[in-house]
Amino acid sequence: MDNVLNTYIYEIKKGTKPLALVTVLSDKTEGCIEKIRKSQLSYCVQKNGNKSNIFFGNIHCVEIIQGFLHKDLSKLNPAEDFILGILLGYSRIEQCKRYLNKLNLHPIG
């Protein structure tokens, strides 16, 4: 997990990624948060049973994500799901297709 976390921190600091998500076992959460804090990045945590979703990166992106954390990620509405995917750097075209599918408006082509 350290390699993934370090890579994401590097990408965020270099400006190639605005937001990242790591999912860790709850006992690893504090160690990850400490590393994120030392990197002076914003973050928020969503507890999910014995795991935690840690979102971190640009403060504005984290503020948007904080509005979603009151529900399970699988329960996001189509717009929230689209925004999250875009902020995490997923393919814009694939996110558009996913959004249209969630609205039952199947993409052309």
C-alpha positions in Angstrom: 0.0 0.0 0.0 2.9 2.4 0.7 4.0 2.3 -3.0 0.5 3.1 -4.2 0.1 5.9 -1.6 3.5 7.3 -2.5 2.7 7.3 -6.2 -0.6 9.0 -5.7 1.0 11.7 -3.4 3.7 12.3 -6.1 1.1 12.6 -8.9 -1.1 15.0 -6.8 1.9 17.1 -5.9 3.0 17.3 -9.6 -0.5 18.3 -10.7 -1.2 15.3 -12.8 -4.0 14.0 -10.5 -6.4 16.2 -8.6 -7.7 13.4 -6.3 -6.9 9.9 -5.2 -8.7 7.1 -3.3 -7.1 4.3 -1.4 -9.0 1.7 0.5 -7.2 0.2 3.5 -8.0 -2.0 6.5 -9.0 0.1 9.4 -5.8 -0.6 11.3 -3.8 1.0 8.5 -5.9 4.2 8.3 -3.9 6.3 10.7 -0.6 5.5 9.1 -1.9 6.5 5.7 -3.4 9.7 7.1 -0.2 10.7 8.8 1.7 10.3 5.5 -1.0 12.4 3.7 -0.8 15.1 6.4 3.0 15.3 6.1 2.5 15.9 2.4 0.2 18.8 3.2 -2.7 17.4 1.3 -6.4 17.6 2.2 -8.2 14.3 2.9 -11.4 12.8 4.2 -12.2 9.3 5.4 -15.2 7.1 4.9 -15.4 4.1 7.2 -16.9 1.0 5.7 -16.9 -1.9 8.2 -13.3 -3.0 8.8 -12.0 -0.9 5.9 -11.6 2.8 5.2 -11.8 4.8 2.0 -9.3 7.6 2.2 -9.8 10.4 -0.4 -7.0 12.9 -0.7 -5.7 15.6 -2.9 -6.7 19.1 -3.9 -8.7 20.8 -1.2 -11.6 21.8 -3.5 -11.9 18.2 -4.8 -11.9 16.8 -1.3 -14.6 19.3 -0.3 -16.8 18.0 -3.1 -16.3 14.4 -2.1 -17.2 15.2 1.6 -20.7 15.9 0.4 -20.9 12.3 -0.8 -19.6 10.5 2.2 -22.9 10.2 4.0 -23.7 7.2 1.8 -22.1 4.1 0.4 -20.2 4.7 -2.9 -22.4 2.1 -4.6 -25.4 4.3 -3.7 -24.2 7.5 -5.4 -26.6 9.1 -7.8 -25.5 9.3 -11.5 -24.2 12.9 -11.2 -22.2 12.1 -8.0 -20.8 8.9 -9.6 -19.8 10.9 -12.7 -18.1 13.7 -10.6 -16.2 11.2 -8.5 -15.0 9.3 -11.5 -13.8 12.5 -13.3 -12.0 13.8 -10.1 -10.3 10.4 -9.7 -9.0 10.7 -13.2 -11.0 7.9 -14.9 -11.5 8.1 -18.6 -13.9 11.0 -19.4 -15.4 9.1 -22.3 -16.1 6.0 -20.1 -17.5 8.2 -17.4 -19.9 9.8 -19.9 -21.0 6.3 -21.1 -21.4 5.2 -17.5 -23.5 8.3 -16.7 -25.7 7.8 -19.7 -26.2 4.2 -18.8 -27.1 5.1 -15.2 -29.7 7.5 -16.6 -30.9 4.7 -18.9 -29.9 6.9 -21.8 -27.7 4.5 -23.7 -24.8 6.2 -25.5 -24.8 6.4 -29.3 -22.2 4.2 -30.9 
